Amino acid sequence: NERNCTEVFFPREHLPFHELREMANNEYLNKHQRIPKSPELVEFCVANLRHDTCYSNYQAIMKDGGFKKPGSEVTSDRRLVWWSLAISEDDIKGAERRYLEYNNTEAVKPFLHKFTTSPAFRKSSRMGNFRFTFSLMDLLARYKEQFCMGQEPQMRIFETVLYKQEVMYSIVVHGPDDQNDFGTYPPLQGPRANAVCSYQNGNILWRAEGMSETHAFRLSQYMRAYKIPKKRRWNYAWGHVAVAFHVPQGRIFQFDQESLRSHLSLCQGAMPRLSKEHFIRC
């Protein structure tokens, strides 16, 4: 992969943690029995996606007026532009409310924000300091206009990728002419029991596991978060969701300059850095 690190990947499926443990020997996933009680299978309903990048790629995006796979070499027929879920504080509050309703209980005070500490929830980025944030509905509408000839974009389950401590669930969006490349991948359907990811009314629904890189809190039966002493904290695998838009070779996923600027923000860099470029001061 472009990150030049070891991965284990499972195409055409999104595997929950317990199935991953059976199919791949991973030191972090194997710690599951030592992890203190925490909210399990919390459902996040996310409407926005973010594309984080470094300074040189930001300049190229502004110059080109849109997004394409970086680099000029053709390494694959699949030219994918990657986005991540942009999970807001309101998204976390909504997930906590649904979690309490599902468990038919109440909480004295908010607790979920203490468990959502992995890179999937942080405002900083390991990719770079420049962040473009769009609603999924807006992205799909623009993609439909540019790549689908008026037909609906296809959303499919792409793969599960397991890195050393990270689990990525990816979704691919493609046009009607790309059936040969992606036709064998299962469609991303509406809400289903036990589905890791699904789609509903412009939102990605994610039943999250591994919300913390390091478990610093435990959840009591009365829905209270108690801090764990540093010496007793455990590192664990963490998950996140990525959405890849297929942009054919020679094409650009186009946006006007005003739209790009209005959806751009700066964010702090986070280690370990995944870009080859150094972070800039914000």
Disulfide bonds with the S-S distance in Angstrom:
none
